[in-house]
Amino acid sequence: MNFSYKYKVFTNLEKTVHGTKIKEGNLLEGSIHKNIKETGNYTEVTNGKSIPLNGNTTRKNHKVDIFCKNDEQRIIRAYNSKGKSFNNTESAEPLLKEYLSYKEAIQQQYPGYDVTYAILKDEYDPNNGKYSKYHYLNQNGIPVYHTYGYLAEKYNIITETIENQRLEETINILRGRFRESKITKEELISLLFDDE
C-alpha cells in the first residue's frame, strides 16, 4: 500500500473516530436524561426541551439538555451537560450572562416555579484552577456540579450505570461507523503496522 493510499485510509479513519467521539457527549446526555426520568422525581423530564428566548438575542430558542419539572413541588431543574473537553475561546462573563438569560427565559415561561439552571461538567473539580470559568459561574448564580458525583448524591444514580451505557453505545456507534467507512481490516493493519 503506497503512502498516498495509506493517507487516504488515515483520513477516513480519522473522520470515523472523530465523528464517534463527538457523538459521545450526546450519549452521555441521553443516558443522564434516561436515568433521571427513571427516578420518578419529576412530572416531566425532557431531553432537548426548547425554551423561547425573549430579549436582545439572535436566537429564538434555547434547548435545555435535560429539563426536569415537578408540578406538585413547583420546581424546575434545568441541566446543561458538558463533557470532559474545554472550549478556551469562551470567557466567563459572557457565558454567565448567557446562562442567566436561559434561566430567566425558563422563569418567564413557568412563573411561580423555583428554577435552577445548572451545569453538569464531567470531571469537574472545584479545587482545580483549570476550571476557573466554571468556578466563576458557580460563584455567580449558575451552579456547576461534577456530573457523576451530583447524580449519585441527588438522584442515587450509580455512576457505573451511566458510564457502562455510554461506553457500550460508543463502541456500537464506532463499529457501525467503521462498517459505513468501508475501511477493511487489512487496510487498517497495513496503515498501523506495515513498514512498507
Residue, then its C-alpha position, 0 to 999 in steps of 0.5 A: m500500500n503506497f503512502s498516498y493510499k495509506y493517507k487516504v485510509f488515515t483520513n477516513l479513519e480519522k473522520t470515523v473516530h472523530g465523528t464517534k467521539i463527538k457523538e459521545g457527549n450526546l450519549l452521555e446526555g441521553s443516558i443522564h436524561k434516561n436515568i433521571k426520568e427513571t427516578g420518578n422525581y419529576t412530572e416531566v423530564t425532557n431531553g432537548k426541551s426548547i425554551p423561547l428566548n425573549g430579549n436582545t438575542t439572535r436566537k429564538n430558542h434555547k434547548v435545555d439538555i435535560f429539563c426536569k419539572n415537578d408540578e406538585q413541588r413547583i420546581i424546575r431543574a434545568y441541566n446543561s451537560k458538558g463533557k470532559s473537553f474545554n472550549n478556551t475561546e469562551s470567557a466567563e462573563p459572557l457565558l454567565k450572562e448567557y446562562l442567566s438569560y436561559k434561566e430567566a427565559i425558563q422563569q418567564q415561561y413557568p412563573g411561580y416555579d423555583v428554577t435552577y439552571a445548572i451545569l453538569k461538567d464531567e470531571y469537574d473539580p472545584n479545587n482545580g484552577k483549570y476550571s476557573k470559568y466554571h468556578y466563576l459561574n458557580q460563584n455567580g448564580i449558575p451552579v456547576y456540579h461534577t456530573y457523576g458525583y451530583l447524580a449519585e448524591k441527588y438522584n442515587i444514580i450509580t455512576e457505573t450505570i451511566e458510564n457502562q451505557r455510554l461506553e457500550e453505545t460508543i463502541n456500537i456507534l464506532r463499529g457501525r461507523f467503521r462498517e459505513s467507512k468501508i475501511t477493511k481490516e487489512e487496510l487498517i493493519s497495513l496503515l498501523f503496522d506495515d513498514e512498507 
